[in-house]
Amino acid sequence: MSEIRPRRSVLAMPGSNARALVKAQTLPADVILIDLEDGTAPDAKAAARAQVAAAVAARGFGHREVVVRINPPETEDGEADLAALARAGADAILVPKVRTSDTLIAVGSRLRRLGAPSDTRVWAMIETPLAVVNAAEIAGAARDVDGRLSALVIGPNDLLKAARIRPPGRSALVPWLMTVLAAARAYEIDAIDGVFTDLRDAAGFEAECAQGRDLGFDGKMLIHPSQIDPANAAFAPDAEEIAQARRMLDVFDAPENRARGVVAVDGKMVERLHVEVSRRTLAMAEAIARLGA
């Protein structure tokens, strides 16, 4: 099993806000997503770029994964973002408006030529109908040496607009979400659910987190620190899941069951394929415990 890295909460914040970047170093989010694209005004991009590169290079975010969303790489700002950030040491570069894997391969190749560390990964925003249609091809960039792809991130508001789905529209979008999720799982990368924008509707946010978790997403992109704790709770295995996983492993590891493909656990017949699920549940719980969250 590859290393488990919790990505329950992916908190977005504008790269132009110096105070927010400092505050992010104390927040319990698994991932700090610093935005140089939509969250930064056009006339603030150059200053924000330098500020973000310096903040990332200073490595003050502790255990938090640091991801920077650049401007579209084919633009002047996008190229400048890559040049400034390549050696700063971000855990990943989030590429917006990805439509095909060619964009990701080009970004990965550019990072290599700019001297980016080999462990700097690339994430891809899925924000257009074409990206959903091409989800498997995009996710396949994870297998390319220059792809560096480790996560797909849903842009639900852009998808709703492009599809002409009437609000709230979340239920109509589920087949699109599952298409992206299937692509991520096919290439063994993470999938992050998109933002919930109504900060007044805490119950709605918690319900959407629960739905995203049940669909299979690894975490959720957030727009405010108040959303961190609910997301962390929703996308973490609870006490019963952990206890059940341990019981399942104990039963399958018993000498009399080691050669069996199906055994009874708590009165239910369970196939051995669920052992891997249980191992991942426990590995995730241990990784979260190491974060102290």
C-alpha positions in Angstrom: 0.0 0.0 0.0 1.3 3.4 -1.0 1.8 6.1 1.7 -1.5 7.5 3.0 -1.7 11.3 3.1 -4.9 12.8 4.6 -6.5 15.4 2.3 -9.8 15.8 4.2 -9.8 19.6 4.2 -8.3 21.6 1.3 -8.5 25.3 2.4 -8.3 27.8 -0.4 -7.0 31.3 0.2 -5.9 34.2 -2.0 -2.1 34.5 -2.5 -2.4 38.2 -2.3 -3.5 38.1 1.4 -0.3 38.1 3.5 -2.2 37.9 6.8 -4.1 34.8 5.6 -0.9 33.1 4.6 0.4 33.6 8.1 -2.9 32.4 9.7 -2.9 29.3 7.5 0.2 28.1 9.3 -1.9 27.6 12.5 -5.1 26.1 11.0 -5.9 22.4 11.3 -6.4 22.0 7.5 -4.7 19.0 5.9 -4.0 21.1 2.8 -3.4 24.8 2.3 -4.4 25.8 -1.2 -2.9 29.1 -2.1 -4.7 30.7 -5.1 -2.9 32.8 -7.7 -5.7 32.5 -10.2 -9.4 33.5 -9.5 -8.7 34.4 -5.9 -6.1 37.1 -6.9 -7.0 40.3 -8.7 -5.2 40.9 -12.1 -3.3 43.9 -10.8 -2.1 42.0 -7.7 -0.8 38.9 -9.5 2.9 39.9 -9.7 3.1 40.9 -6.1 1.1 37.9 -5.0 3.4 35.6 -7.0 6.5 36.8 -5.3 4.8 36.7 -1.9 3.6 33.2 -2.3 6.9 31.9 -3.6 8.7 33.4 -0.5 6.0 32.0 1.9 6.3 28.5 0.4 10.1 28.6 0.4 10.1 29.6 4.1 8.5 26.2 4.9 6.4 27.5 7.8 3.3 25.4 7.2 4.4 22.4 9.3 2.6 19.2 8.5 0.2 20.9 6.2 0.4 20.0 2.5 1.0 23.2 0.5 -0.6 23.4 -3.0 -0.5 26.5 -5.2 -3.1 27.1 -7.9 -1.4 28.9 -10.8 -3.0 30.8 -13.6 -3.6 28.8 -16.8 -0.2 27.7 -17.9 -0.6 28.9 -21.5 -0.9 32.5 -20.3 1.8 34.9 -19.4 0.8 34.8 -15.7 0.8 31.1 -15.7 4.3 30.8 -17.1 5.5 33.4 -14.6 3.9 31.4 -11.8 5.7 28.2 -12.8 9.0 30.0 -13.1 8.6 31.6 -9.6 7.4 28.5 -7.9 9.4 25.7 -9.5 12.1 25.6 -6.8 10.1 27.0 -3.9 9.2 23.6 -2.7 5.4 23.5 -2.9 4.0 20.0 -2.5 1.9 20.4 -5.6 1.0 22.8 -8.3 -2.8 22.9 -9.1 -3.4 23.5 -12.8 -6.8 25.2 -13.6 -9.2 24.5 -16.4 -7.5 21.3 -17.5 -9.1 19.8 -20.6 -6.6 17.1 -21.7 -3.6 15.4 -20.3 -1.4 17.3 -22.7 -1.6 20.3 -20.4 -0.4 18.3 -17.4 2.5 16.7 -19.3 3.6 20.2 -20.5 3.4 21.6 -17.0 5.4 18.6 -15.6 8.0 18.9 -18.3 8.3 22.6 -17.6 8.7 22.0 -13.9 11.5 19.5 -14.6 13.3 22.0 -16.9 13.0 24.7 -14.3 14.6 22.5 -11.7 11.6 21.7 -9.5 12.1 18.9 -6.9 11.1 15.5 -8.2 8.5 15.1 -5.5 6.6 18.3 -6.5 3.3 16.9 -7.7 0.6 18.3 -10.0 -3.1 18.5 -9.3 -5.7 19.1 -12.0 -8.9 21.2 -11.7 -11.9 19.5 -13.5 -14.1 22.5 -14.4 -15.5 21.9 -17.9 -17.7 19.4 -19.6 -14.8 18.5 -21.8 -12.7 17.7 -18.8 -15.3 15.4 -17.5 -15.6 13.6 -20.8 -11.8 13.3 -20.9 -11.5 12.4 -17.2 -9.8 9.0 -17.8 -7.4 10.5 -20.3 -6.5 13.3 -17.9 -6.1 10.9 -15.0 -3.8 8.8 -17.2 -1.2 11.6 -16.9 -0.4 10.0 -13.5 1.4 7.2 -15.4 3.6 9.6 -17.5 7.0 10.4 -16.1 6.4 14.1 -16.7 2.8 14.0 -15.6 3.4 14.2 -11.8 -0.4 14.0 -11.3 -1.6 13.0 -7.9 -5.1 14.5 -7.5 -8.2 15.7 -9.4 -10.2 18.5 -7.9 -13.8 19.2 -8.9 -14.9 22.8 -9.8 -18.6 22.4 -9.3 -19.8 25.9 -9.9 -18.1 26.0 -13.3 -19.6 22.6 -14.2 -23.1 23.7 -13.1 -22.8 26.8 -15.2 -21.4 25.1 -18.3 -24.0 22.3 -18.1 -26.9 24.8 -17.6 -28.0 22.9 -14.6 -30.4 24.9 -12.5 -29.5 25.6 -8.9 -28.9 24.0 -6.5 -28.1 21.3 -9.0 -25.9 19.0 -6.9 -28.0 15.9 -7.5 -27.9 16.4 -11.2 -24.1 16.7 -11.1 -23.6 13.4 -9.3 -23.0 11.3 -12.6 -20.3 13.8 -13.6 -18.7 13.6 -10.1 -18.7 9.8 -10.3 -17.1 9.9 -13.8 -14.2 11.9 -12.4 -14.0 9.7 -9.3 -13.9 6.5 -11.4 -11.0 8.0 -13.5 -9.1 8.9 -10.3 -9.5 5.4 -8.9 -8.5 3.8 -12.1 -5.1 5.5 -11.9 -4.8 5.3 -8.1 -4.9 9.1 -7.4 -7.0 11.2 -5.1 -10.2 13.0 -5.9 -11.2 16.2 -4.0 -14.8 17.3 -4.0 -15.5 21.0 -4.8 -16.5 24.0 -2.7 -19.8 24.7 -0.9 -20.2 28.5 -1.0 -23.1 29.2 1.4 -21.2 30.0 4.7 -24.6 30.6 6.5 -25.7 27.0 5.8 -23.7 24.9 8.2 -26.1 22.0 8.0 -26.0 22.0 4.2 -22.3 22.0 4.2 -22.2 19.0 6.6 -24.7 17.2 4.4 -22.6 17.8 1.3 -19.5 16.6 3.1 -21.3 13.4 4.0 -22.5 12.9 0.5 -19.0 13.5 -0.9 -17.5 11.0 1.6 -20.1 8.4 0.7 -19.5 8.9 -3.0 -15.9 8.1 -2.3 -14.1 11.5 -2.4 -11.0 11.9 -0.3 -11.7 15.4 0.9 -13.3 18.7 0.1 -12.1 22.1 -1.1 -13.0 24.8 1.4 -13.4 28.5 1.3 -13.4 29.4 5.0 -11.6 28.2 8.1 -15.0 27.5 9.8 -15.4 24.6 7.3 -12.2 22.8 8.4 -13.5 20.9 11.4 -16.7 19.6 9.8 -14.7 18.4 6.7 -12.0 16.8 8.8 -14.7 14.9 10.8 -16.6 13.9 7.7 -13.7 12.5 5.7 -12.0 10.7 8.6 -13.0 7.1 9.6 -15.1 7.2 12.8 -14.6 5.0 15.9 -17.0 2.3 14.7 -15.3 2.1 11.2 -11.9 1.7 12.9 -13.2 -0.9 15.4 -14.9 -2.8 12.5 -11.7 -2.7 10.4 -9.7 -4.1 13.3 -12.2 -6.9 13.9 -12.1 -7.8 10.2 -8.3 -8.1 10.2 -8.3 -10.1 13.4 -10.7 -12.6 11.9 -8.9 -12.9 8.6 -5.5 -13.2 10.3 -6.6 -16.0 12.5 -4.7 -19.2 11.6 -7.8 -21.1 10.7 -8.9 -18.4 8.2 -5.7 -17.4 6.5 -6.5 -19.6 3.5 -10.1 -18.7 3.3 -11.6 -16.2 0.8 -14.8 -15.7 2.7 -15.4 -15.6 6.5 -18.1 -14.5 8.9 -17.5 -11.2 10.7 -20.1 -10.0 13.2 -22.6 -12.5 11.7 -22.0 -11.3 8.1 -20.2 -13.1 5.3 -17.2 -11.0 4.2 -14.9 -11.5 1.2 -11.1 -11.2 1.5 -11.2 -8.2 -0.8 -12.4 -6.2 2.1 -9.2 -6.8 4.0 -7.5 -4.2 1.8 -10.2 -1.7 2.6 -9.8 -2.4 6.3 -6.0 -1.9 6.1 -6.5 1.4 4.4 -9.0 2.6 7.0 -6.5 1.8 9.8 -3.7 3.4 7.8 -5.7 6.6 7.4 -6.7 6.7 11.0 -3.0 6.3 12.0 -2.0 9.1 9.6 -4.6 11.4 11.0 -3.5 10.6 14.5 0.1 11.6 13.7 -1.3 15.0 12.6 -2.8 15.4 16.0 -6.2 16.1 14.4 
